[in-house]
Amino acid sequence: MTGPRETHRGHAADEDRARPWPARGGDRTGPARDEEGAGRPAVLPELAAALARELVRRIEEEQRAMTAAHGSPAPAARHRLAQCRRANADALRTIVRRYGWPTADLVGAPASTAALMILLHAPDLDFQLACRDLIAQATADGRCPAPHHAYIADHCAVELGQPQFYGTRVDPATFHPYPVRRPEMLDERRRDVGLAPLDVQMRTLRLSG
């Protein structure tokens, strides 16, 4: 997966909890299925497709608002971006409450990635922490790509003032990753979740501006 961009420029109790288990069966897509014991209704394929369209539409709208905000010094553009992100977070919260985390096997890989990007920009750390744990379980079950958990685990760690695990969050002021736990093992952890070595990530970010 190519990681969400702008987010990583800008709570795990321990490393074992934050580190996702290897995915089983790869990145699967297909008809939605009910979560055993979750008390949620099964999601029919038609509804899953509609959720996927909505998630992709919302992240595309946010990206347009972000481009406008970056290209204009006017406070109104930044206000529109903040409003868009709040609305997207509210919509994602409703989806998660009704159907659980929108996994790759539920809504497809592009829409699941869109959900992750919405989550990373959500102005609600408690919601992000709750979803981090849902994504960790989905990764363990092979229903989400392992990098999804890496991104949200790092995001939550940084927001909590803790060292990140995978180096995906970069300080925009210094253009260096925020502090990393056990940096001597960083590239090994990144490899375990399918991320390129950190120096490759940093070269890519510098080239992309």
ROSE-4610 file (N, C-alpha, C; in Angstrom, 1 decimal, always signed):
// ROSE-4610
residu = [M/M/M/T/T/T/G/G/G/P/P/P/R/R/R/E/E/E/T/T/T/H/H/H/R/R/R/G/G/G/H/H/H/A/A/A/A/A/A/D/D/D/E/E/E/D/D/D/R/R/R/A/A/A/R/R/R/P/P/P/W/W/W/P/P/P/A/A/A/R/R/R/G/G/G/G/G/G/D/D/D/R/R/R/T/T/T/G/G/G/P/P/P/A/A/A/R/R/R/D/D/D/E/E/E/E/E/E/G/G/G/A/A/A/G/G/G/R/R/R/P/P/P/A/A/A/V/V/V/L/L/L/P/P/P/E/E/E/L/L/L/A/A/A/A/A/A/A/A/A/L/L/L/A/A/A/R/R/R/E/E/E/L/L/L/V/V/V/R/R/R/R/R/R/I/I/I/E/E/E/E/E/E/E/E/E/Q/Q/Q/R/R/R/A/A/A/M/M/M/T/T/T/A/A/A/A/A/A/H/H/H/G/G/G/S/S/S/P/P/P/A/A/A/P/P/P/A/A/A/A/A/A/R/R/R/H/H/H/R/R/R/L/L/L/A/A/A/Q/Q/Q/C/C/C/R/R/R/R/R/R/A/A/A/N/N/N/A/A/A/D/D/D/A/A/A/L/L/L/R/R/R/T/T/T/I/I/I/V/V/V/R/R/R/R/R/R/Y/Y/Y/G/G/G/W/W/W/P/P/P/T/T/T/A/A/A/D/D/D/L/L/L/V/V/V/G/G/G/A/A/A/P/P/P/A/A/A/S/S/S/T/T/T/A/A/A/A/A/A/L/L/L/M/M/M/I/I/I/L/L/L/L/L/L/H/H/H/A/A/A/P/P/P/D/D/D/L/L/L/D/D/D/F/F/F/Q/Q/Q/L/L/L/A/A/A/C/C/C/R/R/R/D/D/D/L/L/L/I/I/I/A/A/A/Q/Q/Q/A/A/A/T/T/T/A/A/A/D/D/D/G/G/G/R/R/R/C/C/C/P/P/P/A/A/A/P/P/P/H/H/H/H/H/H/A/A/A/Y/Y/Y/I/I/I/A/A/A/D/D/D/H/H/H/C/C/C/A/A/A/V/V/V/E/E/E/L/L/L/G/G/G/Q/Q/Q/P/P/P/Q/Q/Q/F/F/F/Y/Y/Y/G/G/G/T/T/T/R/R/R/V/V/V/D/D/D/P/P/P/A/A/A/T/T/T/F/F/F/H/H/H/P/P/P/Y/Y/Y/P/P/P/V/V/V/R/R/R/R/R/R/P/P/P/E/E/E/M/M/M/L/L/L/D/D/D/E/E/E/R/R/R/R/R/R/R/R/R/D/D/D/V/V/V/G/G/G/L/L/L/A/A/A/P/P/P/L/L/L/D/D/D/V/V/V/Q/Q/Q/M/M/M/R/R/R/T/T/T/L/L/L/R/R/R/L/L/L/S/S/S/G/G/G]
num = [1/1/1/2/2/2/3/3/3/4/4/4/5/5/5/6/6/6/7/7/7/8/8/8/9/9/9/10/10/10/11/11/11/12/12/12/13/13/13/14/14/14/15/15/15/16/16/16/17/17/17/18/18/18/19/19/19/20/20/20/21/21/21/22/22/22/23/23/23/24/24/24/25/25/25/26/26/26/27/27/27/28/28/28/29/29/29/30/30/30/31/31/31/32/32/32/33/33/33/34/34/34/35/35/35/36/36/36/37/37/37/38/38/38/39/39/39/40/40/40/41/41/41/42/42/42/43/43/43/44/44/44/45/45/45/46/46/46/47/47/47/48/48/48/49/49/49/50/50/50/51/51/51/52/52/52/53/53/53/54/54/54/55/55/55/56/56/56/57/57/57/58/58/58/59/59/59/60/60/60/61/61/61/62/62/62/63/63/63/64/64/64/65/65/65/66/66/66/67/67/67/68/68/68/69/69/69/70/70/70/71/71/71/72/72/72/73/73/73/74/74/74/75/75/75/76/76/76/77/77/77/78/78/78/79/79/79/80/80/80/81/81/81/82/82/82/83/83/83/84/84/84/85/85/85/86/86/86/87/87/87/88/88/88/89/89/89/90/90/90/91/91/91/92/92/92/93/93/93/94/94/94/95/95/95/96/96/96/97/97/97/98/98/98/99/99/99/100/100/100/101/101/101/102/102/102/103/103/103/104/104/104/105/105/105/106/106/106/107/107/107/108/108/108/109/109/109/110/110/110/111/111/111/112/112/112/113/113/113/114/114/114/115/115/115/116/116/116/117/117/117/118/118/118/119/119/119/120/120/120/121/121/121/122/122/122/123/123/123/124/124/124/125/125/125/126/126/126/127/127/127/128/128/128/129/129/129/130/130/130/131/131/131/132/132/132/133/133/133/134/134/134/135/135/135/136/136/136/137/137/137/138/138/138/139/139/139/140/140/140/141/141/141/142/142/142/143/143/143/144/144/144/145/145/145/146/146/146/147/147/147/148/148/148/149/149/149/150/150/150/151/151/151/152/152/152/153/153/153/154/154/154/155/155/155/156/156/156/157/157/157/158/158/158/159/159/159/160/160/160/161/161/161/162/162/162/163/163/163/164/164/164/165/165/165/166/166/166/167/167/167/168/168/168/169/169/169/170/170/170/171/171/171/172/172/172/173/173/173/174/174/174/175/175/175/176/176/176/177/177/177/178/178/178/179/179/179/180/180/180/181/181/181/182/182/182/183/183/183/184/184/184/185/185/185/186/186/186/187/187/187/188/188/188/189/189/189/190/190/190/191/191/191/192/192/192/193/193/193/194/194/194/195/195/195/196/196/196/197/197/197/198/198/198/199/199/199/200/200/200/201/201/201/202/202/202/203/203/203/204/204/204/205/205/205/206/206/206/207/207/207/208/208/208/209/209/209]
x = [+0.8/+0.0/+0.9/+0.5/+1.2/+0.5/+1.3/+0.7/+0.0/-0.9/-1.5/-0.5/-0.7/+0.4/+0.2/-0.1/+0.0/+0.0/-0.8/-1.0/+0.4/+1.3/+2.5/+3.6/+3.3/+4.2/+3.9/+2.9/+2.5/+3.3/-3.0/-2.1/-1.9/-0.6/-0.4/+0.2/-0.2/+0.4/+1.8/+2.1/+3.4/+3.6/+4.8/+5.1/+4.4/+4.2/+3.5/+2.1/+1.4/+0.1/+0.0/+0.9/+0.8/+1.3/+2.0/+2.5/+1.5/+1.1/+0.1/+0.6/-0.3/+0.1/+0.2/+0.9/+1.0/-0.4/-0.7/-2.1/-2.1/-3.3/-3.5/-4.4/-3.9/-4.7/-4.6/-3.7/-3.4/-4.5/-4.5/-5.5/-6.7/-7.8/-8.9/-10.0/-10.7/-11.9/-13.0/-14.2/-15.4/-16.6/-17.6/-18.8/-18.6/-19.3/-19.2/-19.7/-19.1/-19.6/-19.8/-20.6/-20.9/-19.8/-19.6/-18.6/-19.2/-18.5/-19.1/-19.1/-20.2/-20.3/-20.3/-20.3/-20.3/-21.6/-22.7/-24.0/-24.4/-23.8/-24.1/-24.7/-25.6/-26.2/-25.2/-25.4/-24.6/-24.8/-23.7/-23.8/-23.9/-25.0/-25.2/-24.2/-23.9/-23.0/-23.4/-24.7/-25.1/-24.8/-25.0/-24.7/-23.2/-22.5/-21.0/-20.5/-21.1/-20.7/-21.0/-22.2/-22.6/-21.7/-21.3/-20.4/-19.0/-18.6/-17.3/-17.3/-18.4/-18.5/-18.5/-19.2/-19.3/-17.9/-17.2/-15.9/-14.9/-14.9/-14.1/-14.5/-15.8/-16.3/-15.8/-15.9/-15.6/-14.1/-13.2/-11.8/-11.4/-12.0/-11.7/-12.1/-13.3/-13.7/-12.7/-12.3/-11.3/-10.0/-9.5/-8.3/-8.4/-9.6/-9.8/-9.8/-10.4/-10.4/-9.0/-8.2/-6.8/-6.0/-6.2/-5.4/-5.8/-7.0/-7.5/-6.9/-6.8/-6.3/-4.8/-4.1/-2.7/-2.3/-3.2/-3.0/-3.5/-4.2/-4.7/-4.4/-4.0/-3.7/-5.0/-6.1/-7.4/-7.8/-8.2/-8.7/-9.9/-10.7/-11.9/-11.6/-10.5/-10.2/-9.8/-9.0/-8.7/-9.9/-10.8/-12.1/-12.9/-12.9/-13.7/-13.0/-11.7/-11.0/-11.3/-11.3/-11.6/-13.0/-14.0/-15.4/-15.5/-14.8/-14.9/-14.4/-13.3/-12.7/-13.6/-14.3/-15.2/-16.4/-16.9/-18.1/-17.7/-16.5/-16.0/-15.8/-15.3/-15.1/-16.5/-17.4/-18.8/-19.4/-19.2/-19.8/-19.1/-17.7/-17.0/-17.4/-17.6/-18.0/-19.4/-20.3/-21.6/-21.4/-20.6/-20.3/-19.7/-18.7/-18.1/-19.1/-19.9/-20.9/-21.9/-22.3/-23.3/-22.7/-21.5/-21.0/-19.6/-19.0/-17.6/-16.7/-15.4/-14.4/-14.6/-14.6/-14.7/-13.4/-13.3/-12.2/-12.1/-10.9/-10.7/-11.6/-11.9/-12.8/-14.3/-14.6/-15.9/-16.2/-15.3/-15.6/-14.6/-13.6/-12.5/-11.4/-10.2/-9.0/-9.0/-9.4/-9.4/-10.3/-11.5/-12.4/-11.9/-11.3/-10.7/-9.5/-8.7/-7.7/-8.2/-9.3/-10.0/-10.5/-11.0/-11.5/-10.3/-9.2/-8.0/-7.5/-7.5/-7.1/-8.1/-9.4/-10.4/-10.1/-9.8/-9.5/-8.3/-7.2/-6.0/-6.2/-7.2/-7.4/-8.6/-9.1/-10.3/-9.8/-10.6/-10.2/-10.7/-10.5/-11.0/-10.1/-9.1/-8.2/-8.8/-9.9/-10.5/-11.1/-11.7/-12.2/-11.1/-10.0/-8.8/-8.3/-8.2/-7.7/-8.6/-9.9/-10.9/-10.7/-10.6/-10.5/-9.1/-8.1/-6.8/-6.9/-7.6/-7.8/-8.6/-9.6/-10.4/-9.5/-8.7/-7.8/-6.8/-6.3/-5.3/-5.9/-7.2/-7.8/-8.1/-8.5/-8.8/-7.5/-6.4/-5.1/-4.7/-5.0/-4.7/-5.5/-6.7/-7.6/-7.4/-6.4/-6.2/-7.2/-8.0/-9.0/-8.6/-7.5/-6.9/-5.4/-4.8/-3.4/-2.7/-1.5/-0.8/-0.3/+0.0/+0.4/-0.7/-2.0/-3.0/-2.8/-2.5/-2.3/-1.1/+0.0/+1.2/+1.0/+0.2/-0.1/-0.9/-1.9/-2.8/-2.1/-1.3/-0.5/+0.5/+1.2/+2.2/+1.5/+0.3/-0.4/-0.8/-1.4/-1.9/-0.7/+0.4/+1.5/+2.1/+2.2/+2.7/+1.7/+0.4/-0.5/-0.5/-0.2/-0.1/+1.3/+2.2/+3.5/+4.4/+4.2/+5.0/+5.8/+6.9/+7.6/+6.8/+6.9/+6.2/+7.0/+6.3/+6.9/+7.5/+6.9/+7.3/+7.8/+7.9/+8.5/+7.7/+6.4/+5.5/+5.1/+5.2/+4.9/+6.1/+6.1/+7.2/+6.9/+7.8/+7.6/+7.7/+6.7/+6.8/+7.8/+8.0/+9.0/+10.4/+10.7/+12.1/+12.3/+11.2/+11.2/+12.0/+12.0/+12.5/+11.4/+11.5/+10.4/+10.4/+9.2/+9.0/+9.8/+10.1/+10.9/+10.3/+11.3/+10.9/+11.4/+10.6/+11.0/+12.0/+13.0/+14.1/+14.4/+15.0/+15.3/+16.2/+17.0/+17.9/+17.1/+15.9/+15.0/+14.0/+14.0/+13.0/+12.7/+13.8/+13.6/+13.1/+13.5/+13.0/+11.5/+11.0/+9.6/+8.8/+9.4/+8.8/+8.7/+9.7/+9.7/+8.6/+8.4/+7.4/+6.0/+5.7/+4.4/+4.3/+5.3/+5.3/+5.6/+6.3/+6.8/+8.2/+8.6/+9.9/+10.8/+12.1/+13.0/+12.8/+13.1/+12.9/+13.5/+14.8/+15.5/+14.8/+14.2/+13.4/+12.2/+11.4/+10.3/+10.7/+11.8/+12.2/+12.6/+13.3/+13.6/+12.4/+11.4/+10.1/+9.4/+9.4/+8.7/+9.5/+10.8/+11.5/+11.3/+11.2/+11.0/+9.6/+8.6/+7.2/+7.0/+8.0/+7.9/+7.3]
y = [-1.2/+0.0/+1.2/+2.2/+3.5/+4.3/+4.7/+5.3/+6.6/+6.9/+8.2/+9.3/+10.3/+11.3/+12.4/+13.6/+14.7/+14.4/+13.5/+13.1/+13.0/+12.2/+11.8/+12.8/+14.0/+15.1/+15.8/+16.1/+17.0/+16.7/+4.0/+4.1/+2.7/+2.6/+1.3/+1.2/+0.3/+0.2/-0.4/-1.2/-1.7/-2.1/-2.5/-2.7/-3.9/-4.9/-6.1/-5.8/-4.9/-4.6/-3.7/-2.9/-1.9/-2.6/-3.7/-4.3/-5.3/-5.1/-6.0/-7.4/-8.4/-9.7/-9.9/-10.8/-11.0/-11.3/-10.7/-10.9/-12.3/-12.9/-14.2/-14.0/-14.6/-14.6/-13.4/-12.4/-11.3/-10.2/-9.3/-8.2/-8.6/-9.1/-9.7/-8.6/-8.8/-8.0/-9.0/-8.5/-9.4/-9.0/-9.9/-9.6/-9.4/-8.5/-8.2/-9.4/-9.5/-10.6/-10.0/-10.7/-10.2/-10.5/-9.7/-9.9/-10.8/-12.0/-12.9/-12.3/-12.4/-11.9/-10.4/-9.7/-8.2/-7.6/-8.4/-7.9/-6.9/-7.0/-6.1/-6.9/-6.3/-7.0/-7.3/-8.3/-8.6/-7.4/-7.1/-6.0/-6.7/-6.4/-7.0/-6.3/-7.0/-6.4/-5.0/-4.8/-3.5/-2.4/-2.7/-1.7/-1.5/-2.5/-2.4/-1.5/-1.7/-0.9/+0.6/+0.8/+2.2/+2.8/+2.1/+2.6/+2.9/+2.0/+2.3/+3.6/+3.8/+5.0/+6.2/+6.1/+7.3/+7.6/+6.6/+6.9/+7.5/+6.9/+7.5/+8.9/+9.1/+10.5/+11.5/+11.1/+12.0/+12.3/+11.3/+11.6/+12.4/+12.2/+13.1/+14.5/+14.7/+16.1/+16.7/+15.9/+16.5/+16.8/+16.0/+16.3/+17.6/+17.8/+19.1/+20.3/+20.1/+21.2/+21.4/+20.4/+20.5/+21.2/+20.9/+21.6/+23.1/+23.4/+24.8/+25.5/+24.9/+25.5/+25.7/+24.8/+25.0/+26.1/+26.3/+27.2/+28.6/+28.8/+30.1/+30.5/+31.8/+32.2/+32.6/+32.6/+33.0/+32.1/+32.6/+31.7/+30.9/+31.4/+30.7/+29.4/+29.3/+28.0/+27.0/+27.4/+26.5/+26.1/+27.1/+26.8/+25.7/+25.8/+24.8/+23.4/+23.4/+22.1/+21.5/+22.3/+21.8/+21.3/+22.1/+21.6/+20.3/+20.1/+18.9/+17.7/+17.9/+16.9/+16.5/+17.5/+17.2/+16.4/+16.8/+16.1/+14.6/+14.5/+13.2/+12.3/+12.8/+12.1/+11.6/+12.5/+12.2/+11.0/+11.1/+10.1/+8.7/+8.8/+7.5/+7.0/+7.8/+7.4/+6.6/+7.1/+6.5/+5.1/+5.0/+3.8/+2.8/+3.2/+2.3/+1.8/+2.7/+2.3/+1.3/+1.4/+0.5/-0.8/-0.7/-1.8/-2.3/-1.6/-1.9/-1.2/-1.4/-0.8/-1.2/-0.3/-0.6/-1.3/-2.6/-3.3/-3.5/-3.9/-4.1/-5.2/-6.2/-7.3/-6.8/-5.8/-5.3/-4.3/-3.3/-2.2/-2.2/-3.0/-3.0/-2.1/-2.4/-1.8/-0.2/+0.3/+1.8/+2.5/+2.0/+2.6/+2.4/+1.3/+1.1/+2.0/+2.3/+3.3/+4.7/+5.0/+6.3/+6.4/+5.4/+5.4/+5.7/+5.1/+5.3/+6.8/+7.4/+8.8/+9.7/+9.4/+10.2/+10.1/+8.9/+8.7/+9.5/+9.5/+10.1/+11.6/+12.2/+13.6/+14.0/+13.0/+13.2/+14.0/+15.0/+15.9/+15.2/+13.9/+13.2/+12.1/+12.3/+11.3/+10.0/+10.2/+9.0/+8.1/+8.7/+7.9/+7.2/+7.9/+7.3/+6.2/+6.3/+5.2/+4.0/+4.2/+3.1/+2.4/+3.2/+2.6/+1.9/+2.4/+1.8/+0.3/+0.1/-1.3/-2.1/-1.5/-2.3/-2.7/-1.7/-2.0/-3.0/-3.0/-4.0/-5.4/-5.5/-6.9/-7.2/-6.3/-6.6/-7.0/-6.4/-6.8/-8.2/-8.5/-9.8/-10.9/-10.5/-11.5/-11.5/-10.7/-10.6/-9.8/-8.9/-8.2/-6.8/-6.3/-5.0/-5.2/-4.4/-4.5/-4.0/-4.7/-4.4/-2.9/-2.2/-0.8/+0.1/-0.3/+0.5/+0.6/-0.5/-0.4/+0.3/+0.2/+0.9/+2.4/+2.9/+4.4/+4.9/+4.2/+4.7/+4.5/+3.4/+3.2/+4.3/+4.7/+5.8/+7.1/+7.3/+8.6/+8.7/+7.7/+7.8/+7.9/+7.2/+7.3/+8.8/+9.4/+10.8/+11.7/+11.5/+12.4/+12.3/+11.1/+10.9/+11.2/+11.8/+12.1/+11.0/+9.8/+8.6/+8.4/+7.6/+7.3/+6.4/+6.7/+5.9/+4.6/+3.7/+2.4/+2.2/+2.9/+2.6/+3.8/+4.9/+6.1/+6.7/+6.5/+7.0/+8.5/+9.0/+10.4/+11.2/+12.3/+13.2/+14.6/+15.1/+16.5/+17.5/+18.3/+19.2/+20.3/+20.6/+21.7/+21.3/+20.1/+19.6/+18.7/+18.2/+17.2/+15.9/+15.6/+14.3/+13.6/+12.3/+11.5/+11.9/+11.9/+12.1/+11.0/+11.1/+10.1/+8.7/+7.7/+6.3/+5.4/+4.5/+3.5/+2.5/+2.3/+1.3/+1.5/+2.7/+3.0/+1.9/+1.2/+0.2/-0.9/-1.1/-2.1/-1.6/-0.3/+0.3/-0.3/-0.5/-1.0/-2.5/-3.2/-4.6/-4.6/-3.7/-3.5/-3.1/-2.1/-1.7/-2.8/-3.6/-4.7/-5.7/-5.9/-6.9/-6.5/-5.2/-4.7/-4.3/-4.6/-4.3/-2.9/-2.1/-0.8/-0.8/+0.2/+0.3/+0.8/+0.7/+1.2/+2.7/+3.2/+4.6/+5.6/+5.3/+6.2/+6.3/+5.2/+5.2/+6.1/+6.0/+6.8/+8.3/+8.6/+10.0/+10.6/+9.8/+10.2/+10.5/+9.6/+9.8/+11.1/+11.3/+12.6/+13.8/+13.8/+14.9/+15.2/+14.1/+14.3/+14.8/+14.4/+14.8/+16.2/+16.8/+18.2/+18.4]
z = [+0.0/+0.0/+0.0/-0.8/-0.7/+0.4/+1.4/+2.6/+2.4/+3.2/+3.2/+3.2/+2.4/+2.3/+3.4/+3.1/+4.0/+5.5/+5.9/+7.3/+8.0/+7.4/+8.1/+7.9/+7.3/+7.4/+8.8/+8.6/+9.7/+11.0/+21.0/+22.1/+22.5/+22.0/+22.4/+23.8/+24.6/+26.0/+25.9/+24.9/+24.7/+23.3/+22.9/+21.5/+21.0/+21.8/+21.3/+20.9/+21.7/+21.4/+20.2/+20.0/+18.8/+17.5/+17.6/+16.4/+15.9/+14.6/+14.1/+13.8/+13.9/+13.6/+12.0/+11.5/+10.1/+9.5/+8.4/+7.8/+7.2/+7.3/+6.7/+5.5/+4.4/+3.2/+2.4/+2.7/+1.9/+2.1/+1.1/+1.1/+0.3/+1.1/+0.4/+0.2/-0.9/-1.2/-1.5/-1.4/-1.8/-1.0/-1.0/-0.2/+1.2/+1.8/+3.2/+4.0/+5.3/+6.2/+7.6/+8.3/+9.7/+10.6/+11.6/+12.6/+13.7/+13.9/+14.8/+16.2/+16.9/+18.2/+18.4/+17.3/+17.4/+17.6/+17.3/+17.5/+16.4/+15.3/+14.2/+13.1/+12.3/+11.2/+10.1/+9.3/+8.2/+7.1/+6.5/+5.5/+4.1/+3.4/+2.1/+1.1/+0.0/-1.0/-1.5/-1.7/-2.2/-1.2/+0.1/+1.1/+1.2/+1.1/+1.2/+0.1/-1.1/-2.3/-2.1/-1.5/-1.2/-0.2/+0.9/+1.9/+1.2/+0.3/-0.3/-1.2/-1.9/-2.7/-1.8/-0.7/+0.2/+0.8/+1.2/+1.8/+0.8/-0.4/-1.5/-1.9/-2.0/-2.3/-1.2/+0.0/+1.1/+1.1/+0.9/+0.9/-0.3/-1.4/-2.6/-2.3/-1.7/-1.3/-0.3/+0.6/+1.6/+0.9/-0.1/-0.8/-1.6/-2.2/-2.9/-1.9/-0.8/+0.2/+0.7/+0.9/+1.4/+0.3/-0.9/-2.0/-2.0/-1.8/-1.8/-0.6/+0.5/+1.8/+1.6/+1.0/+0.8/-0.2/-1.1/-2.2/-1.9/-0.7/-0.4/+1.0/+1.2/+2.6/+3.3/+2.7/+3.3/+4.4/+5.5/+6.6/+6.2/+5.3/+4.9/+4.3/+3.5/+2.9/+4.0/+5.0/+6.1/+6.9/+7.1/+7.8/+7.1/+5.7/+5.0/+5.1/+5.1/+5.3/+6.6/+7.7/+9.0/+9.1/+8.5/+8.5/+7.7/+6.6/+5.8/+6.7/+7.4/+8.2/+9.3/+9.9/+11.0/+10.5/+9.3/+8.7/+8.4/+7.8/+7.4/+8.6/+9.7/+10.9/+11.5/+11.5/+12.0/+11.1/+9.8/+8.9/+9.2/+9.4/+9.7/+11.0/+12.0/+13.3/+13.2/+12.4/+12.2/+11.6/+10.6/+9.9/+10.9/+11.6/+12.6/+13.7/+14.1/+15.2/+14.6/+13.4/+12.8/+12.3/+11.6/+10.9/+11.3/+12.2/+12.6/+11.6/+11.8/+11.0/+9.5/+8.5/+7.1/+6.6/+6.8/+6.4/+4.9/+4.4/+3.0/+2.4/+3.2/+2.7/+2.8/+3.5/+3.6/+2.5/+2.3/+1.3/+0.2/+0.2/-0.8/-0.3/-0.9/-0.4/-0.6/-1.8/-1.9/-0.8/-0.6/+0.4/+1.8/+2.1/+3.4/+3.7/+2.6/+2.8/+2.9/+2.2/+2.4/+3.8/+4.4/+5.8/+6.7/+6.5/+7.3/+7.2/+6.0/+5.8/+6.6/+6.5/+7.2/+8.7/+9.2/+10.6/+11.1/+10.3/+10.6/+10.7/+10.0/+10.1/+11.0/+11.7/+12.6/+13.8/+14.2/+15.4/+16.7/+16.9/+18.1/+18.4/+19.3/+19.6/+20.2/+21.0/+21.6/+20.5/+19.5/+18.4/+17.6/+17.4/+16.8/+17.6/+18.9/+19.7/+19.6/+19.7/+19.6/+18.2/+17.1/+15.8/+15.6/+16.3/+16.2/+16.7/+17.8/+18.3/+17.3/+16.7/+15.7/+14.5/+14.1/+12.9/+13.3/+14.5/+14.9/+14.8/+15.3/+15.2/+13.8/+13.0/+11.6/+10.8/+11.2/+10.6/+11.1/+12.3/+12.8/+12.1/+11.7/+11.0/+9.5/+9.0/+7.6/+6.8/+7.4/+6.8/+6.4/+6.9/+6.6/+6.3/+5.4/+5.2/+6.5/+6.8/+8.0/+8.0/+6.9/+7.0/+7.6/+7.4/+8.0/+9.5/+10.2/+11.6/+11.9/+11.1/+11.4/+11.4/+10.5/+10.4/+11.6/+11.9/+13.0/+14.4/+14.5/+15.8/+16.0/+14.9/+15.0/+15.3/+14.6/+14.8/+16.2/+16.8/+18.2/+19.2/+18.9/+19.8/+19.8/+18.7/+18.6/+19.3/+19.1/+19.7/+21.2/+21.7/+23.1/+23.7/+22.9/+23.4/+23.6/+22.9/+23.1/+21.8/+21.9/+20.7/+19.7/+18.4/+17.5/+17.2/+16.5/+16.3/+14.9/+13.9/+12.5/+11.8/+12.4/+11.8/+10.7/+10.7/+9.6/+9.8/+11.0/+11.3/+11.2/+10.4/+10.2/+10.7/+11.5/+12.0/+10.8/+10.5/+9.4/+9.6/+10.9/+11.2/+11.0/+11.2/+11.1/+9.9/+9.4/+8.3/+8.7/+9.9/+10.5/+11.2/+11.2/+11.9/+13.4/+14.0/+15.4/+16.1/+17.4/+18.1/+17.9/+17.7/+17.4/+18.6/+19.0/+20.0/+19.4/+20.1/+19.7/+18.2/+17.9/+16.5/+15.8/+16.6/+15.9/+15.3/+15.7/+15.2/+14.2/+13.9/+13.1/+11.8/+11.0/+9.6/+9.7/+10.7/+10.8/+11.1/+12.0/+12.2/+11.0/+10.3/+9.0/+8.0/+7.9/+7.0/+7.3/+8.6/+9.1/+8.7/+8.5/+8.1/+6.7/+5.9/+4.5/+4.1/+5.0/+4.7/+4.2/+3.3/+2.9/+4.0/+3.9/+4.9/+5.0/+6.2/+6.5/+5.5/+5.1/+4.2/+2.9/+2.4/+1.2/+1.4/+2.5/+2.8/+2.7/+3.4/+3.5/+2.1/+1.3/-0.1/-0.9/-0.7/-1.5/-1.0/+0.3/+0.8/+0.3/+0.3/-0.2/-1.7/-2.5/-3.9/-4.2/-3.3/-3.5/-3.0/-2.4/-2.0/-0.6]
